Amino acid sequence: MRRDTFLKSLAALAAAGSLPLSAQAAAAVKMMLPANPGGGWDTTGRALGKALQDAAQASSVTYENKGGAAGAIGLAQFVNGSKGDANAMMVMGAVMLGGIITGKPPVSLSQATPLTRLTSEYNVFVLPANSPYKNMAEVIAQLKKDPGSIKWGGGSRGSTEHIAAAMIAREVGVDPGKINYVAFRGGGEAISAILGGNVTIGGSGYSEFAEYIATGKMKPIGVTSAQRLKGLDTPTLKEQGINVEIGNWRGVYGAPGLSKPQRDALIAMIEKATKSKAWAEALDKNGWTPAWLAGDAFASFVDQEFASLRATMVKSGMV
């Protein structure tokens, strides 16, 4: 085979995503972060981008934040603007599923390509440092007296902290439909509201609140895990007699219309990134639990999560 013919063949295979990764140049990755800066998806996407470069899987990574509607606005832009782009990725997770169930956006997650689940994280509920309440028991007592007087702050409608708040209300005998939940477009907005005392109680992943808890600006009063979180000696909700346990996972999708070789190449890239030093440091810093699941297994998991979340939200009076 002539050299020019061989090179053209290589180029065609690379374009189709059929070459082994060792034969492909590192990609210029475009990362959609369907939330405002400062939240869990933003942190996850930027940590993954750094890990991709650390593992020599990406020559560069560009990020785009597009917050709102529990990620549905960013999802719509990703679905409509990246079809067939083998270098495009979007961070997503349990929050997006909840938002899709409540918001019914015009685009479907099934239009994009499931790649991998990356991490799992539980929520922590916090009070601002100057709160008149000392613990979850006092918050619950007031919730029972006047549900609307307790303002719950967190991510978009349908987020895990929103679902957890509704579940807490149900478990303590309060109509979940009466809770006063204030949704924010991103973690940064929620943090500002909590620190400013504009909400009574805030909820999010521990990684988003860790520095404020460490400096005493927020007081943790309950976590949604089965056991206490590493590095945070705060009682679980179950320990406090509230039978609520709910986790928050995060993952990555590829663009619509990818071939199986293109999908598998992206999964292999991400897997190499998760074995890098940069990713190990991100896990440790943010308190994330590795939860690797890829390809068809991840797609099946998402389908099951949709069904499970919908059932939980119906039971909690959210839909």
Protein Blocks (a to p, Z undefined) as FASTA:
>chain_A
ZZklmmmmmmmmmmnopacfklpccdddddddfbdehiaklmmmmmmmmmmmmnopafbd
cddddeeehhmmmmmmmmmmmgoiakbccdddfklmmmmmmnopabdfklpccfbdfbdc
dddddddfklcbfbfklmmmmmmmmmmlpccddddehiaklmmmmmmmmmnopafklpcc
dddfbfklmmmmmmnopafbdcddfklmmmmmmnopaccfbdfbfbdcehiacdcfklno
pacdddddddddddehiafklmmmmmmmmmmmmmpmklmmmmmmnopacdbdehjllmmm
mmmmmmmmmmmmmmnopZZ
